[in-house]
Amino acid sequence: MTYQSPIAPGVSFYEATLDDRPAYPGLAASTSADVVIIGGGFTGLQAAHHLAAAGKDVVLIEGARFGDGASGRNGGQLGTGQRAWPEELEPEFGREASQKLFAIAERAKAHLKSFADSHGFDADFRPGQISVAHKRGYVDEYRDHVRIMTEEYGYPHITFLDREAAAEKLGSARYHGGIYDAGAGHINPLKYVVGLARAAAKAGARLHETTRARAIVSAGGKVTVKTDTGEIVAGRALIACNAYIEGLEPVTSAHVMPIRSFIGATVPLGDSSPVIPGGESVDDSRFVVRYFRKSADGRLLFGGREAYTSDNPADISSHIRRQIAEIYPELNNVEITHAWGGSVGITLTRRPFVRQVMPNVTSIGGFSGHGVMLSNYCGKLYADFVNGGSDDLEAMRNLKVGPFPGGDKFRKPLLFLALTWYSLRDRF
Ligand SMILES: Cc1cc2nc3c(=O)[nH]c(=O)nc-3n(C[C@H](O)[C@H](O)[C@H](O)COP(=O)(O)OP(=O)(O)OC[C@H]3O[C@@H](n4cnc5c(N)ncnc54)[C@H](O)[C@@H]3O)c2cc1C
């Protein structure tokens, strides 16, 4: 029977079509290490690999299976830059800091590709990313963005698409224009997780699935992580739990909150399909972003539906099919073979949360839907920091991220109200 993640709804297309997903044993007994990592997504596994490769004794525990969080179930899209465009960061951070943050994101993109290449695994990387405007009024911003990126940020891979050019690239006349970015692209995220975990194990990291951290105590220069099967005592800890943190550590819980996002995979559309003939990935300008691309076997993988409570929609497929048909009316009856969801970790400013939350305990997460390349890179940066220091991690730490308002009691209802309000604006 196909594996079903215990922490997220639906069997993903990635899981259902993966040839080999090695299982890693649970923690059997108490142990000690130089570094303990909680969370086996991109962030935790990258940190484990790079620490172990530098000779550190590392133990990583994952409550479910590697990739069961966001990392193995996402849209697989790489976006250039931080989540906000550089010109949006400039008023607050200034030109120099914004350029530095852009350069960090470019290093993150390069790292994602070169890591897979150098470790010899294939995650179905395909180049090309298209961002499109669902309202006519946004088109000028896209045009300006292309000019700023090429002239002021020295990024040569981006071009403006007018309405006709966007329609040609998408195989749909639904959008008003957009941008084409030859420097970005997309991957099969679960294949990446599997390759990354193998590389981390090979480097010597001790990896454990199905082992949930129940508590973290930092005292006397040591960190103790308690689980049902034993304690791990280490000099340092990394919390890489992202949206799945729940009550494990209160500072992270106050800054990183979950929203659910859902994806559907259609049957293969066939070689003659006009949908995204160039095979790029696409995202649009809605607050509740629609993100879609074709898989290596020609299916449309379409994400768009969100939920702001822990309830899951009764019928993910029908909802996704309706959204697909708004863009591709000819697909209004298309068969959806797989429908699944996952929790995206968001922060108030939609910037990653990187912080020391207790002595010797760092927490990293909250990539706000832009984590495929940034979470991988931040995991590596954490290892660089432990191995002697990292300017790039320091720059990410300096991104201002405040707690969600409302305290423990009202944080969730307030977020629900705010996001519902913003999502309604997409319709007008
Ligand atoms: C549906 C969806 C679509 C997305 N699409 C995109 C996209 O197209 N492009 C993009 O850039 N980003 C996208 N994202 C976001 C991206 O996937 C994340 O930013 C990234 O994967 C975060 O990686 P992570 O390792 O920090 O967290 P995660 O992958 O979420 O890993 C956290 C892990 O911690 C574990 N954990 C939590 N608590 C405990 C505990 N107490 N003990 C042990 N383990 C614990 C969880 O089980 C989980 O496996 C999407 C996310 C979702 C959900």
The ligand as an SDF file (V2000), in Angstrom:
LIG
                    3D

 53 58  0  0  0  0  0  0  0  0999 V2000
    1.8840   22.4370   -0.4070 C   0  0  0  0  0  0  0  0  0  0  0  0
    3.1550   23.2550   -0.3460 C   0  0  0  0  0  0  0  0  0  0  0  0
    3.6550   23.8470   -1.5000 C   0  0  0  0  0  0  0  0  0  0  0  0
    4.8450   24.5810   -1.4600 C   0  0  0  0  0  0  0  0  0  0  0  0
    5.3750   25.0220   -2.6380 N   0  0  0  0  0  0  0  0  0  0  0  0
    6.5710   25.6400   -2.6310 C   0  0  0  0  0  0  0  0  0  0  0  0
    7.1950   26.0010   -3.8530 C   0  0  0  0  0  0  0  0  0  0  0  0
    6.7150   25.6860   -4.9460 O   0  0  0  0  0  0  0  0  0  0  0  0
    8.3750   26.6810   -3.7900 N   0  0  0  0  0  0  0  0  0  0  0  0
    8.9790   26.9960   -2.5960 C   0  0  0  0  0  0  0  0  0  0  0  0
   10.0520   27.5970   -2.6150 O   0  0  0  0  0  0  0  0  0  0  0  0
    8.4320   26.6100   -1.4250 N   0  0  0  0  0  0  0  0  0  0  0  0
    7.2660   25.9290   -1.4100 C   0  0  0  0  0  0  0  0  0  0  0  0
    6.7370   25.5100   -0.2270 N   0  0  0  0  0  0  0  0  0  0  0  0
    7.4850   25.7570    1.0210 C   0  0  0  0  0  0  0  0  0  0  0  0
    8.6830   24.8020    1.1880 C   0  0  0  0  0  0  0  0  0  0  0  0
    8.2730   23.4800    0.9560 O   0  0  0  0  0  0  0  0  0  0  0  0
    9.2600   24.9590    2.5960 C   0  0  0  0  0  0  0  0  0  0  0  0
    9.6650   26.2950    2.8050 O   0  0  0  0  0  0  0  0  0  0  0  0
   10.4610   24.0710    2.8970 C   0  0  0  0  0  0  0  0  0  0  0  0
   10.2520   22.7520    2.4740 O   0  0  0  0  0  0  0  0  0  0  0  0
   10.7570   24.1180    4.3940 C   0  0  0  0  0  0  0  0  0  0  0  0
   11.6700   23.1020    4.7350 O   0  0  0  0  0  0  0  0  0  0  0  0
   11.9730   22.8290    6.2560 P   0  0  0  0  0  0  0  0  0  0  0  0
   12.9790   21.7540    6.3110 O   0  0  0  0  0  0  0  0  0  0  0  0
   12.3250   24.1080    6.9260 O   0  0  0  0  0  0  0  0  0  0  0  0
   10.5860   22.3480    6.8970 O   0  0  0  0  0  0  0  0  0  0  0  0
    9.7280   21.0220    6.6840 P   0  0  0  0  0  0  0  0  0  0  0  0
   10.0220   20.3610    5.3960 O   0  0  0  0  0  0  0  0  0  0  0  0
    8.3040   21.3690    6.9480 O   0  0  0  0  0  0  0  0  0  0  0  0
   10.2700   20.0320    7.7980 O   0  0  0  0  0  0  0  0  0  0  0  0
    9.9730   20.1720    9.1550 C   0  0  0  0  0  0  0  0  0  0  0  0
   10.0250   18.7610    9.7460 C   0  0  0  0  0  0  0  0  0  0  0  0
   10.0720   18.8430   11.1690 O   0  0  0  0  0  0  0  0  0  0  0  0
    9.4220   17.7090   11.6730 C   0  0  0  0  0  0  0  0  0  0  0  0
    9.0590   17.9540   13.0610 N   0  0  0  0  0  0  0  0  0  0  0  0
    8.2420   18.9100   13.5530 C   0  0  0  0  0  0  0  0  0  0  0  0
    8.1480   18.8260   14.8810 N   0  0  0  0  0  0  0  0  0  0  0  0
    8.9460   17.7880   15.2590 C   0  0  0  0  0  0  0  0  0  0  0  0
    9.2810   17.2070   16.5120 C   0  0  0  0  0  0  0  0  0  0  0  0
    8.7640   17.6770   17.6620 N   0  0  0  0  0  0  0  0  0  0  0  0
   10.1320   16.1630   16.5460 N   0  0  0  0  0  0  0  0  0  0  0  0
   10.6690   15.6680   15.3890 C   0  0  0  0  0  0  0  0  0  0  0  0
   10.3710   16.1810   14.1650 N   0  0  0  0  0  0  0  0  0  0  0  0
    9.5300   17.2350   14.1020 C   0  0  0  0  0  0  0  0  0  0  0  0
    8.2120   17.5520   10.7620 C   0  0  0  0  0  0  0  0  0  0  0  0
    7.6810   16.2440   10.8270 O   0  0  0  0  0  0  0  0  0  0  0  0
    8.7930   17.9280    9.4030 C   0  0  0  0  0  0  0  0  0  0  0  0
    9.1810   16.7990    8.6460 O   0  0  0  0  0  0  0  0  0  0  0  0
    5.5360   24.7790   -0.2210 C   0  0  0  0  0  0  0  0  0  0  0  0
    5.0260   24.1900    0.9420 C   0  0  0  0  0  0  0  0  0  0  0  0
    3.8620   23.4240    0.8830 C   0  0  0  0  0  0  0  0  0  0  0  0
    3.3430   22.7810    2.1430 C   0  0  0  0  0  0  0  0  0  0  0  0
  1  2  1  0
  2  3  1  0
  2 52  2  0
  3  4  2  0
  4  5  1  0
  4 50  1  0
  5  6  2  0
  6  7  1  0
  6 13  1  0
  7  8  2  0
  7  9  1  0
  9 10  1  0
 10 11  2  0
 10 12  1  0
 12 13  2  0
 13 14  1  0
 14 15  1  0
 14 50  1  0
 15 16  1  0
 16 17  1  0
 16 18  1  0
 18 19  1  0
 18 20  1  0
 20 21  1  0
 20 22  1  0
 22 23  1  0
 23 24  1  0
 24 25  2  0
 24 26  1  0
 24 27  1  0
 27 28  1  0
 28 29  2  0
 28 30  1  0
 28 31  1  0
 31 32  1  0
 32 33  1  0
 33 34  1  0
 33 48  1  0
 34 35  1  0
 35 36  1  0
 35 46  1  0
 36 37  1  0
 36 45  1  0
 37 38  2  0
 38 39  1  0
 39 40  1  0
 39 45  2  0
 40 41  1  0
 40 42  2  0
 42 43  1  0
 43 44  2  0
 44 45  1  0
 46 47  1  0
 46 48  1  0
 48 49  1  0
 50 51  2  0
 51 52  1  0
 52 53  1  0
M  END
$$$$
